[in-house]
Amino acid sequence: MSAFVSEIIGTMLLILLGNGVVAGVVLRHSKAENAGWIVITFGWGFAVMVGVYAAGIYGGAHINPAVTIGLATSGAFPWADVPMYILAQFIGAFIGAVLVYVHYKPHYDVTDDPGAKLATFSTAPGIRNTPFNLISEIIGTFVLVFGLLSFGANTFADGLNPLIVAFLIVSIGLSLGGTTGYAINPARDLGPRIAHAILPIKGKGTSDWGYSWIPVVGPIIGAVIAALVYGILVP
């Protein structure tokens, strides 16, 4: 139960801060309006850091179903605990998205662009091309999970790992995130997308369910491939 609650809290903080920085950049009359992609990528990196530190108190600090599945595939995490972790991550992601909406409610009300509003909840491709959008999410998540497994083979000062992970996220965002917005986390995308569909957001438009499977399936495939490749290279 402690691990379950930790994953909820960690993922909630991840989404609150990660989608929060997107909201700050794209919603009208925010003091961070138009701050740009660099701000978003660093904001997400630090959001992951805070989430991992918080979730690491009692749990494995995965805050990402793809990471949980990847670690289970590599044998570093028991499959029996996978459903519990994933459920907690989706609950936390949904709560975090609701909190972003509450925090920025006046700014949602004065923002006319429904696409900008959806961007504060979930990802969307820069160019809509299903095969390549899927490949982008696979590659981004491969780098994430392979990087995490590689970090485990190295020794860092006590408590430094989440900061290293934060810079891994920033690197992925800067180098690979421009195509699809680098969901690389099924809960990060689907949980808030559900919140977007449910919440009474003024002029919100569609939740883009036709695209929603890509940020779920792509990260899972990428995570499994990363775990298998790592297992071959480091038996």
Order of alpha helices (4+ residues) and beta strands (2+ residues): alpha-alpha-alpha-alpha-alpha-alpha-alpha-alpha-alpha-alpha
